[in-house]
Amino acid sequence: MDGHPVVDGDLDDPLVRRASTVGHRMVMGPGEPALSEWAAAGLVLPDETAMMRYRLDRIADQLVLADVDGILLFDPMNVMYATYAP
């Protein structure tokens, strides 16, 4: 768009740093202070791929049990649970 700065993945760019730390955003996965606390306690990060697979399998199983061919999700928490996307 004309007149708008281009923001790429350059972490040295102040706009990129600001976008990643300030304002409205959705953080997927744990963030600080959880990461530091887990590391200090000797805990390992959860396997997010396994967690997503579990959730999808659970949803699919429930759809089969209910004899439902599909679902529409409107609530943001339900969408994030099912798709792991904001």
Contacts in CASP RR format, 6 or more apart in sequence:
PFRMAT RR
TARGET T0000
AUTHOR 0000-0000-0000
METHOD contacts of the structure
MODEL  1
MDGHPVVDGDLDDPLVRRASTVGHRMVMGPGEPALSEWAAAGLVLPDETA
MMRYRLDRIADQLVLADVDGILLFDPMNVMYATYAP
5 15 0 8 1.000
7 13 0 8 1.000
7 15 0 8 1.000
7 16 0 8 1.000
7 19 0 8 1.000
8 16 0 8 1.000
9 16 0 8 1.000
10 16 0 8 1.000
11 17 0 8 1.000
19 25 0 8 1.000
26 80 0 8 1.000
26 86 0 8 1.000
28 84 0 8 1.000
28 85 0 8 1.000
28 86 0 8 1.000
29 48 0 8 1.000
30 38 0 8 1.000
30 45 0 8 1.000
30 46 0 8 1.000
35 45 0 8 1.000
38 44 0 8 1.000
38 45 0 8 1.000
48 84 0 8 1.000
52 84 0 8 1.000
55 81 0 8 1.000
55 82 0 8 1.000
55 84 0 8 1.000
56 82 0 8 1.000
59 71 0 8 1.000
59 82 0 8 1.000
63 69 0 8 1.000
63 70 0 8 1.000
63 71 0 8 1.000
71 82 0 8 1.000
73 79 0 8 1.000
73 82 0 8 1.000
76 86 0 8 1.000
79 85 0 8 1.000
79 86 0 8 1.000
80 86 0 8 1.000
END
